[in-house]
């Protein structure tokens, strides 16, 4: 009997691609699925390299999604990694306009299950029209996701018990409200509502169980953690080796790692302040500096304060663009981590038992939580992913386990929980309605009137955290 086919479809951000790839590897390791991952050629460069290095190229297949050509957005910028901030709306527009091509991917591959991200509601819509069950995978924390729903889709009969510890300050709340008014619809809540009957999330119960339970109440979905999905350290190329060789010359716990993620570019003022702090600290450091792509090539010495590199000497190593973060954090000579508190970075620091020097009030909460629960993370191993595999297999088999039989339901069934009545909003943000996709959605809306019979009634699915 052939294995069920699973297609993973992340958003174009590196912070999303990486967890989706780690999930793909875990599903492949279970030996229960045939695994595919779909993204743009710009993102698949690093994915293919990882798969080659880990000898997984024959096990996990990649599918290219070609975005339409738009002004100022060449194909090498079809990723958020290094994308200039002003081009982000154009990238999102191009991603939305690729929905007809993604529909063709689904039709050609005919997977038994689609695992999609939180920013493309048209993906589960397309899958539903083909009778393919789909599940959303949230790569951020359960706490952040829960609070997002509390702000954007609260329930009158579900009181919020964490208002005294999770809240926006006044100036932050004004910004959130303003941004919300600018959006005609909230993509995240739509994507979660479209998920068949479960929600996958990158976390584990010991650290975020209570927040996941509340998220389940807000979404009427079963929240299924897949674990931290931290990549194992790997050091294949010369640049990485140079960094690690430099780190080897330092003493145990003497060096601070400074990195603010793949999509954040420091302002001149911030860069100057951080440089000043590192210089005055008299500690060893590795500092990763990133600059937007598509602009002139900026030399590190040009961006830093005059004479900074000479004054710190061999005490500091400034790396331009990218560094092997998990490899660095796992090194015995690292004693601290200054970060932007991105969820993947937090979990990596917890796994490798690194003290975090965090920025902002939210970071202080994360630091304390990491200190108390990092030992639990080390013990978890594959507990969550094993449970998630069981849930996904059940979902794949809910159509009778016969792909050919399911395909006969083409455009006559849908994953329960998704309403086709609201699909026209998908391009409202950009003021664009792609004719082919719009026709597909309208036709599907006319033909699909009943929930799929192979999924249990909603009232029988009690939300829970497993």
C-alpha positions in Angstrom: 0.0 0.0 0.0 1.4 3.4 -1.0 2.1 6.0 1.6 -0.1 9.1 1.8 1.3 12.1 0.0 1.7 15.3 2.0 2.4 18.7 0.4 3.9 21.4 2.7 3.3 25.0 1.5 5.0 27.8 3.6 4.8 31.5 3.3 7.9 33.0 1.7 9.7 34.1 4.8 12.9 32.3 6.0 11.4 32.1 9.5 8.6 30.1 8.0 10.5 28.0 5.4 12.9 26.6 8.0 10.2 25.2 10.4 8.3 23.8 7.4 11.4 22.1 6.2 12.1 20.7 9.7 8.5 19.4 9.8 9.0 17.8 6.4 12.1 16.0 7.7 10.2 14.8 10.8 7.3 13.5 8.7 9.8 11.8 6.4 11.6 10.2 9.3 8.3 8.7 10.5 8.3 6.6 7.2 4.6 7.1 7.0 4.3 9.7 4.3 5.6 10.7 0.9 6.7 14.3 1.5 6.8 17.3 -0.9 7.5 21.0 -0.1 6.5 23.8 -2.4 8.0 27.3 -2.6 9.7 29.8 -5.0 13.0 29.0 -6.6 14.6 31.8 -4.5 13.7 29.9 -1.3 14.3 26.5 -2.7 18.0 27.2 -3.2 18.7 26.8 0.6 16.1 24.0 0.9 17.8 22.0 -1.8 21.2 22.6 -0.3 20.0 21.4 3.1 18.4 18.3 1.6 21.6 17.5 -0.3 23.8 18.0 2.7 21.6 15.7 4.8 21.1 13.2 2.0 17.4 13.7 1.8 17.1 14.8 -1.8 15.6 11.5 -2.9 13.2 11.4 0.1 11.8 14.9 0.2 10.8 16.3 -3.1 10.6 20.0 -3.9 8.1 21.8 -6.2 8.8 25.2 -7.7 6.1 27.9 -7.5 6.7 30.6 -10.1 5.3 34.0 -9.0 4.1 36.4 -11.7 6.5 39.1 -12.7 5.8 42.5 -11.1 7.6 45.8 -11.3 10.7 46.1 -9.0 10.4 42.4 -7.9 12.8 40.2 -9.8 12.7 36.4 -9.2 15.7 36.5 -6.9 13.6 38.7 -4.5 10.8 36.2 -4.3 11.7 35.6 -0.7 11.6 37.8 2.4 15.2 37.0 3.2 17.0 40.3 2.5 13.9 41.8 0.9 13.9 45.6 1.2 11.0 46.6 3.4 9.2 48.7 0.8 8.9 45.7 -1.5 7.0 43.5 1.0 3.5 44.6 -0.2 4.6 43.7 -3.8 5.8 40.3 -2.7 2.6 39.6 -1.0 0.7 40.7 -4.0 2.8 38.4 -6.3 2.2 35.5 -3.9 -1.5 36.0 -4.0 -1.4 36.2 -7.8 0.3 32.8 -7.9 -2.8 31.1 -6.6 -3.8 29.7 -10.1 -0.4 28.2 -10.4 -0.7 26.6 -7.0 -4.0 25.2 -8.0 -2.2 23.5 -10.9 0.3 22.1 -8.5 -2.5 20.6 -6.4 -4.2 19.2 -9.5 -0.9 17.6 -10.8 0.3 16.2 -7.5 -3.1 15.3 -6.0 -1.8 15.0 -2.4 -3.7 13.3 0.3 -3.1 16.3 2.6 -2.0 19.9 2.3 -0.1 21.6 5.2 -0.2 25.3 4.6 0.9 28.6 6.3 -1.1 31.4 8.0 -0.9 34.0 5.2 -2.5 32.3 2.2 -6.2 31.6 2.7 -6.6 30.8 -1.0 -4.4 27.6 -0.5 -6.9 25.7 1.6 -9.7 27.0 -0.6 -8.1 25.5 -3.6 -7.5 22.2 -1.8 -11.1 22.1 -0.6 -12.3 22.5 -4.1 -10.4 19.3 -5.0 -11.6 17.3 -2.0 -8.1 17.5 -0.4 -8.1 17.9 3.4 -5.8 20.7 4.6 -4.2 21.7 7.9 -2.7 25.0 8.9 0.8 25.0 10.6 1.5 28.0 12.8 5.3 28.6 13.2 4.9 31.3 15.9 4.3 30.6 19.6 0.9 29.5 21.0 0.9 32.6 23.3 1.3 35.0 20.4 -1.3 33.2 18.3 -3.7 33.1 21.2 -3.4 36.9 21.7 -3.8 37.5 18.0 -7.1 35.7 18.1 -8.1 37.5 21.3 -7.6 40.8 19.6 -9.0 39.9 16.1 -11.6 37.2 16.8 -12.6 37.2 20.4 -15.5 35.2 21.7 -18.0 36.8 24.1 -18.5 33.5 26.0 -14.7 32.8 26.4 -13.2 35.2 28.9 -9.5 36.1 28.5 -7.6 35.0 31.7 -4.2 36.4 30.9 -4.9 40.1 30.4 -2.8 41.0 33.4 0.4 39.4 31.9 -0.2 39.6 28.1 -1.1 43.0 26.8 -0.1 45.9 24.5 1.1 49.2 25.9 -0.9 52.2 24.9 1.2 53.3 22.0 1.5 49.7 20.8 -2.3 49.2 20.9 -2.9 52.3 18.8 -0.6 50.9 16.1 -2.3 47.5 16.2 -5.8 49.1 15.9 -4.6 51.3 13.0 -3.1 48.3 11.2 -6.3 46.3 11.7 -8.4 49.0 10.1 -6.2 49.0 7.1 -6.9 45.3 6.5 -10.2 44.3 5.1 -9.8 40.8 6.4 -7.5 39.0 8.8 -5.6 36.3 6.9 -4.4 34.5 10.0 -7.9 33.9 11.4 -9.2 32.9 8.0 -6.4 30.4 7.5 -7.0 28.8 10.9 -10.8 28.7 10.3 -10.1 26.8 7.0 -8.0 24.1 8.7 -9.8 20.8 8.5 -10.2 20.0 12.2 -6.7 20.4 13.8 -4.1 23.1 14.0 -0.4 22.2 14.0 1.8 24.6 16.0 5.5 24.8 16.6 5.7 24.4 20.4 5.4 21.8 23.1 2.9 21.4 25.9 5.2 21.9 28.9 6.0 25.5 27.9 2.7 26.7 26.3 0.0 24.2 27.3 -2.3 26.7 28.9 -2.0 29.1 26.0 -2.7 26.4 23.5 -5.7 25.3 25.5 -7.1 28.9 25.3 -6.3 29.1 21.6 -8.3 25.9 21.1 -11.3 27.5 22.8 -11.0 30.6 20.6 -10.7 28.6 17.3 -12.8 25.5 18.0 -9.9 23.5 16.7 -7.7 20.8 18.2 -4.3 22.2 18.8 -1.5 19.7 18.0 2.0 20.7 18.9 4.8 19.4 16.8 7.7 20.2 19.1 10.4 22.9 18.7 11.6 21.7 15.3 15.1 23.0 15.9 17.5 22.0 13.1 20.6 20.0 14.1 23.8 22.0 13.7 25.6 21.4 10.4 28.8 23.1 9.2 29.5 22.2 5.6 31.1 25.3 3.9 34.1 27.5 4.3 32.3 30.6 5.7 30.8 28.5 8.5 34.1 26.9 9.2 35.9 30.2 9.5 33.3 31.4 12.1 33.6 28.1 14.1 37.4 28.1 14.0 37.4 31.7 15.4 35.0 30.6 18.1 37.2 27.6 19.0 40.0 30.0 20.0 37.9 31.5 22.8 37.3 30.2 26.3 34.3 28.4 27.6 31.2 30.7 28.0 33.2 33.8 27.1 31.5 34.9 23.9 28.2 36.6 23.1 26.3 35.9 19.9 24.3 38.9 18.5 21.7 38.4 15.8 18.4 39.9 15.0 16.9 37.5 12.5 16.9 37.3 8.7 14.3 40.0 8.0 15.3 42.8 10.3 17.7 45.5 9.3 19.2 47.8 11.9 18.8 51.5 11.6 22.0 53.6 11.7 21.1 54.7 15.2 20.5 51.2 16.5 23.6 49.9 14.8 25.7 52.6 16.4 24.3 52.0 19.9 24.8 48.2 19.7 28.4 48.7 18.5 29.0 51.1 21.4 27.7 48.5 23.9 29.8 45.7 22.5 32.9 47.8 22.4 32.4 48.9 26.1 31.5 45.4 27.3 34.9 44.0 26.8 33.5 40.6 26.0 34.1 38.4 23.0 31.3 38.6 20.4 30.0 37.3 17.1 27.7 39.9 15.5 25.7 39.1 12.4 24.9 42.2 10.3 22.3 42.1 7.5 21.5 44.6 4.7 18.6 44.6 2.2 19.2 43.0 -1.1 18.8 45.0 -4.3 20.7 47.9 -3.0 24.3 48.7 -3.5 26.7 46.3 -1.7 27.5 47.8 1.7 30.8 46.9 3.3 30.7 46.1 7.0 33.5 48.5 7.8 31.5 51.3 6.1 28.3 50.6 8.1 30.1 50.4 11.5 31.3 53.4 13.5 34.7 54.6 12.3 37.5 52.6 13.9 35.2 50.1 15.6 36.8 47.0 14.0 40.3 48.1 14.9 39.4 49.0 18.5 37.7 45.6 19.2 40.4 43.6 17.4 40.3 39.9 17.7 37.7 40.2 20.5 34.9 40.5 18.0 33.9 38.9 14.7 31.4 40.7 12.5 29.7 38.4 10.0 27.9 39.9 7.0 24.6 38.3 5.9 24.3 34.9 7.5 25.9 32.7 10.1 25.3 29.1 11.3 23.2 30.1 14.2 22.3 26.6 15.6 26.0 25.6 15.3 27.1 28.7 17.1 24.6 28.4 19.9 25.5 24.8 20.5 29.2 25.7 20.9 30.6 25.5 24.5 32.3 28.9 24.2 29.0 30.8 23.7 27.8 32.3 27.0 25.0 34.6 25.8 22.6 35.4 23.0 21.4 38.9 22.1 18.3 38.4 19.9 15.1 39.9 18.5 13.2 37.1 20.4 12.0 35.5 17.3 10.3 32.2 18.2 12.8 30.0 16.4 15.7 31.8 18.0 14.1 31.4 21.5 13.7 27.7 21.0 17.2 27.3 19.7 18.6 29.1 22.7 16.6 26.9 25.0 17.7 23.7 23.3 21.4 24.6 23.5 21.1 26.0 27.0 22.3 29.5 26.1 21.6 32.5 28.4 19.7 35.1 26.4 20.2 38.8 26.6 16.9 39.9 25.3 15.6 43.3 24.0 12.4 44.7 25.4 10.0 43.8 28.2 8.6 40.9 26.3 12.1 39.5 26.0 12.4 39.4 29.8 9.4 37.2 30.1 10.8 34.9 27.4 14.2 34.8 29.2 12.6 33.6 32.5 10.5 31.0 30.7 13.5 29.7 28.8 15.5 29.4 32.0 12.8 27.3 33.8 11.8 25.1 30.9 14.9 24.4 28.8 15.6 21.1 30.5 12.1 19.9 29.5 12.8 20.8 25.9 15.9 18.6 25.9 13.9 15.6 27.2 11.0 16.0 24.8 12.7 14.6 21.6 10.0 13.3 19.3 7.0 13.0 21.7 5.0 15.7 20.1 5.8 14.8 16.5 4.8 11.2 17.1 1.4 12.3 18.2 1.1 14.7 15.3 1.9 12.0 12.8 -1.0 10.0 14.2 -3.3 12.9 13.8 -2.2 13.5 10.2 -2.5 9.9 9.2 -6.0 9.8 10.6 -6.9 12.9 8.5 -5.3 11.4 5.4 -7.3 8.2 5.9 -10.5 9.9 6.6 -11.3 10.0 2.9 -11.3 6.2 2.8 -7.5 5.9 2.2 -8.1 5.8 -1.6 -6.7 8.8 -3.5 -8.5 7.9 -6.6 -11.8 7.7 -4.8 -11.2 11.1 -3.3 -10.4 12.6 -6.6 -13.8 11.6 -7.9 -15.2 14.1 -5.5 -13.4 16.9 -7.4 -15.2 20.2 -6.7 -18.0 18.5 -4.8 -16.5 18.2 -1.3 -14.6 20.5 1.1 -12.8 20.4 4.3 -15.2 21.2 7.1 -14.8 24.5 8.8 -14.1 26.5 5.6 -16.8 28.7 4.1 -16.5 29.5 0.4 -18.9 32.4 0.8 -16.1 34.8 1.7 -13.3 33.9 -0.8 -13.6 37.1 -2.8 -11.8 39.0 -0.1 -8.5 37.3 -0.9 -7.2 40.0 -3.2 -9.0 42.9 -1.7 -5.7 44.0 0.1 -4.1 44.7 -3.2 -7.2 45.7 -5.1 -6.6 42.8 -7.5 -8.9 40.0 -8.5 -7.3 37.4 -10.6 -9.8 36.3 -13.2 -9.0 32.6 -13.3 -8.9 32.3 -9.6 -12.0 34.3 -9.1 -13.9 32.1 -11.6 -12.6 29.0 -9.8 -13.8 30.2 -6.4 -17.2 31.3 -7.7 -17.8 28.0 -9.5 -16.7 26.1 -6.4 -19.0 28.2 -4.3 -22.0 27.3 -6.5 -21.2 23.6 -6.5 -20.1 23.0 -2.9 -23.0 23.2 -0.5 -22.5 20.4 2.1 -19.6 19.5 4.4 -17.5 16.6 3.4 -19.1 13.4 4.7 -15.8 11.8 5.6 -15.1 14.4 8.3 -16.8 14.1 11.7 -19.5 16.7 12.6 -18.1 19.7 14.3 -20.0 19.2 17.5 -18.3 15.8 17.9 -14.8 17.4 17.7 -14.0 18.8 21.2 -11.0 21.2 21.1 -8.1 19.9 23.1 -4.3 20.0 23.4 -2.5 16.7 22.8 
